[in-house]
Amino acid sequence: MTSVRTPLPSRTLLNKVPEVTLYFWLIKVLCTTVGETAADFLNVDLGFGLTGVSVVTGVLLAVVLVFQFRATRYVPGLYWLTVAIVSVFGTLVTDNLTDNAGLPLEASTIVFGVLLAVTFAVWYASEKTLSIHSIVTRRRETFYWLAILFTFALGTATGDLMAEVLGLGYLVTGAIVVALVAVTAIAWRLGLHPVLAFWFIYVLTRPLGASLGDYLSQPSSQGGLGLGATVTSLIFVAAIIGTVVYLSATKADVIPGAAAVPIDEPVRGGMWQTVVFLAVILAAGGVGYTLRTSALQDDSPLAPVAVQPAPGGGPAQPVPAHTSPLGDLSTFRGITQDTLDLLNSGNQAGATSRVDDLEIQWDNAEARLKPKNKTEWTNVDGKIDKVLRELRAANPDQAGEKDALTALLATLG
């Protein structure tokens, strides 16, 4: 994991990435937050749908990467634009696997963790360094951006797993991430390999930024500030632009020594540190996941039971109040029926407002319901997403809205 002075495999360029300063982490978190809120804004608020947004963002990312690779030096505006779009695309990759492919977040976390590990392994085997101070060839730059993409996807999966599946919420998840970042930073000061510390914190800033974005955008009923995805995105985009303009003028984050020679890392022993560090993280994560899921299952309330008089005046017989594998879904059915009734009465604004309650209640119940039957939860979740897209469309189609609500009611039972 340390740099060595070896002949470079292709044409040497000026270093194409910024120095890791306070500005670096500030813009990284801002870009991450924009990635979270922008994906939600385009998918739900503008009604583009997950697939449509993913295609558009993928094409845009390909175009921006062409310009980034063609550049011969670090250009702040171009570099951070690329990071911001990678952030959105990485979020959408995980969301597509979860919502469209039905892949559990646990599996997504493992898949992207393995892909990131493989990327680092091949990168190191080829270049003998993972240091960002040596992104001076096309090949190293390719490895770099591939690793960036997987860190965003992994961070999205991990953050959503903690906040939603494990029911910790985004504020608690954010607090845990901040604590992990602080511990890693202290360990770096005490001798943890800088490359290992950098990439681990880079992954963690994704759920940190998502937690911040959700806290600002979510309504007060969910513990947020209620700014909404649009306002939150605009605030952070403005902050990114302001910081990038400052860096472009001052060159405060340009890596010194423009001759593009790899800088020797001051600390040896990166391999064994990585093995020990990851073993501790995986062990702690596995224990925490097991304890949390067990607690959720133990805390899951039993479904309410109705009492039906027996024929002939005999003892009353208990009758289950639901038939869903997820348990009692009467709360969600009631909100869905209310929304449909409002539409039938011609109250589009009221229906759009009422469906917000459905989203809030469903998100809050995810950690309790999903462990009961992940397949059924994914089925219901997809139909709720369809309802949200239909009712929040810029030009809602009442027939489509009613069809989506009716389909959801049938699924809820």
N, C-alpha and C positions, 0 to 999 in steps of 0.2 A: 504493500500500500504506500510505500515511499517512492519518491521520484528518483530516477537515476539519469545520469547524463549519457544518453545513447543516441545514435544517429536516428533522426526522425524519418519515418517511412514515406513521407510525401512532402510536397512543397511546404516550407515553413511560412506561417503567417504571423501577424501580430496576435497577441492573445485576444480571443473573441468574447471573453466574459468579464464581468466587473470584479473588482476586489470585494472581499467579504467585509463590509463595514456595517455600521448601524443602519445606514441608508439601504443597504442590500436587504436586510431582514425586514425593514419597514415596508419597502415596496413589495417584497415577496408576500407578506401577510395581506397587503392591500390587494394585490393581484389575485390571491387566493379567495379573498372575500368577494371580489367582483366575479370570479369564476362561479362561486356558489349562487349569488343573487342573480347574475346575468342568465345562467342556465334556467333558473326558476322563472325569471321574467319572460324569456323567450318561449319556454315550454308551456307554461300555464297562463300567464297574464296575456300574452299575445296570441296564444292558441296555436302555435306552430306545430306542437306535438314533439315528442322526444325524437322520433326518427327524422323529421324535417330539420330540427335544430342541429342534430348530429351531422347530417349531410352538409348543411351550409357551413357549420363550424369546421368540419374536416377539410372542405375545399379552401376555406379562408386560411386555415393553418398551413396547408400545403403551399399556398401562394406566399405567405409570410416567411416560411422556412426557406424558400428559394432565395428571397432577398437576403435573409440572414446568412445563408451559406455563401452567397456571392460577395458579401462584405469582406473586406480585408483587415478590418480592425473592429474593436468594440464600439458600437454606436448605441448610446443609451436608449434612445427612443425606439429603435428597431428591436433591440434585445428585449426590452421589457414589454413591448407589444407582443412579441413572440411568446414570452412567459405567460402573459395574460390570456392569450388564445389557447395555449397548451393547458392552462388551468381550467378553462371552460370545457375544452374537449376531453380532458382527463376525467372531469366530473361526469360528463355525458356518457363516456365509455362505461363507467361503473353503473350509472343509472340504467343504461340499456341492458346490461347483463342482469340487473336486478328486476327491472320492470317488464322488459320485453322477453328476455330469455328465461326469467324465473330462477336465476342462479342466486342462492342464498348469499348474504353478505359475508358469512363465514367463509364460504368457498371463494368469493371474489378476493377477500383479504389474502387467502393462501395463494391463489393464482398470481396475483400481482406481486406478492412478496417473492415468490419463486422467480417470476420474470425479471424482477429487479435484481435479484441475486445472480441470476444467469448473466444479465447484462454486465454487472460489475465483474463477474468472473472472466468473461470473454474480454472485456475491456482491459483488465489487469494482465491477463495472459498475453494480450497483443501488445500493450503499451508499457507494462511494468509500472504504471502509476494511475491513480484515480484522482489526482490533484487537479483542482480547477485552475491552478496557476500554470498549467501546461496544455490548455486547449488551443493548440497552435497548428493543427493539421485537420484536414477534412474528416479523416477517420476518427480522430479524437472528438471532434465536434459532433459527429454522428452518434457516437456512444453517449456523449453528454446529453444531447436532446432526447435520446431514447430513454436514458435514465430519468430525466426530468419528467417525461410523460408518465412513466411508471410510478414515480413518487407521487404525482398528483392522483392517479387512479388508486394507488394503495392508500394514500391518506384519506381519500373520499370513502373508500370501503371501510377502513378502520374507524373513522369518525362516525359514519352512519351506523356501524355495528354497535359502537358504544352508546351513542345517543338514542338510537331508535330501538334496535333489537334488544339491547340490554336495559333499555328504559332509563338511562342516566340523565337524559336531557342534554341540550347543547351547552348550558352554562356549567354543569358539573363536568361534562366532557372537556370543555375548555379549561377548567381549573386543573384537571388531571394533566392535560397536555402542557400547561404552563409549568406545573411542578416537574414534569419529565424534562422539559427544556432546561429548567434551572439546574436540575441535578446533572444533566449532560454537560452543561456549560461549566459547572464546578469541577466535574470529572476531567474536562479538557484542561482546565487550569492546573489540575493536579497531575496531569500526565497522560490523559486519554488521547489516543492518536487523533490529530486534527482532522484528517480526512474522514475517519469514522464518525467523529462528533458532528462534522458538517453535514454529512448525508443523513444521519439520523435526525438531526434537528430539521433538515429540509423536509423530510417526510412529515414530521410533527406539525410544521406550520400549516399544512393543509387542513387538518381538523381544527386547528386553532382559528384560522381565518374563517372557516365555515361556521364555527360557534359564534364568532363575533358578528358575522353577517346575519345569521338567523336571529340572534338576540336583538339586533337593530331593526330587522325587517318584520319579525313576527308581531302579531297583535298583543296588546297588553293582557288579554285573557290567557295567553300562553306564556306570560312572563317576559315578553319582549317590549321594545319601545314603540312598536307600531309604525315605524317609518315606511314600511312597504319595500318590496324588491326594487321598484323603480327609483325611489329617492335614495335608498341605500347605495345602489349601483352608481348613481350620478355623483354622490358625495365621494365615494372612493375613487372613481375615475378622475375626478377633479384633483384629488390628493395625489394620485399617481402622476398625472400630467405636471402638476406643480413641482413635485420632487424630481422628475426626470428632466424638466427644464433647468432646474438648479444644478443637477449633476452634469448636464450638457455644457453649462456655462463654466462651472468651476473645475471640472475634471476630477472631482474628489474621489471617485471610485475607479479610476483607471489604474490598472496594475502597473507599478513602476518597472522600468526595464523593458522597453518595448521591443527588444531584440528577440523575444519569443523563445527564450531558452528555459527549459524546465527548471523550476526552483526546487532544490533538495528539501524535503520535509525534515524538520528538526528532530522528529521522534521516530525511533525504530520500534519493531515489535508489533506492527499493525495487524499481522495475521492472527497471532494468538489472542490479542486484545479483542479482535472482531469475534472470534469463536466464543470466548468467555462472555463478552457483552451480549451477543445474540442469544446465547444459552440462557442467561439470566432473564432477558426480556421475554423470550418465548415461555419460559417456565412461569414467570410471574403472570403473563397474559393468560396462559392456560388455566392456572389456578383461579385467577380472578373471573374468567369466563365461566368456569364450572360452578363456582360458588354463587355467582350472580344468577345464572340460569336456574339453578336449584332453588334459590330464594324466590325467583319469580313464579316458578311452578308451585311452590308451597303457598305463596300468597294469592294465587289465582282463586277468586271466589267461586263457589259452586253456583251453578245456574239456578235462578229462581224456579220454584216448583208451584204450579197451580194445583188447586184442589177441586176435584170434580165429584159431585155426589154419586154414589153407586146406585144402580137401578134397584127399585124395590125398597129403598130406604136403608140400605146397608151402610157400612162404614165408608166414609169418603176415601177415594183413591187418589194418590198423588199422580199428577200428569206433568211431564216435562213441558216447560214453557217454550221450548224451541226444538228445532231439529238440526241446527247447524253444527258441524264439527267444531266450530269456534266457540260454541256456547250461546249465551243469550245476546242476540244482536238487536233486541227490540229498540234500544236507544237510537241506533243508526237507521233502522227502518222508520221510526217516527220522524226523524229529521228529513229523511228522503221523501216521505209522504207529505210532510209540510211543504217542502220545496215544490213538489209536483202540484199540490193544491194551489199554491201561490201562482204558479205558471198558468194553471187552468183558469184562474180568476183574472188573468191579464196583468199581474203584478210582477213584471220582470225584475225590477230593482229589488223587491222583497225576496224573490227567489234567489237571486245572486247573493244577497246578503245572508240568507238562511243557509246556503250551501257552505259558507265559511265555517259554520258550526259543525257541519259534517266532517270537514277536513280536520278541524281541531280535535274533535272527539276521537276520530279514527287514529290520528297520529299519537294521541295520548294513550290509546289502548293497545298500540302495536306491541309493546313489550309483553303485555299480558296475553294477547290473543295469538300472536304468531307462533309461540312454542307449541300451542295445542295442535295446530295442523298447518304447516307452512304452505302446502299446496293450495288449500282452501283460502288461506289468508291472501296469497298472491292473486288468486282469482278475484276475490272481492276488491282488493286494492286496485287492480287494473280497471275494474268497472267504476270505482270511485274516481280514479284519475280521468276516465272518460267523461264522467258527469262534470267534474271541475273544468275540463277543457271546454265542454259545450256551453256551460253557463257563463264562463269568463271570456268567451270569444269576443273579439272587437265588434263583430256583427253576428250576434247569436241567432241561430236558426231554431225556432220554437219546436218544430217537429223533431229535430235532432236532439234537442234537450229532453223532450218528453220520452223519446225512445231510450235514451241513456238512463233516465231515472226509472223507467219501467223495467228495464233489464236489471238494474241494481236491486229494485224491490223484489224481483223474482229470485235473485241470488240470495238476498238476505232472508228469504223465507217467511 
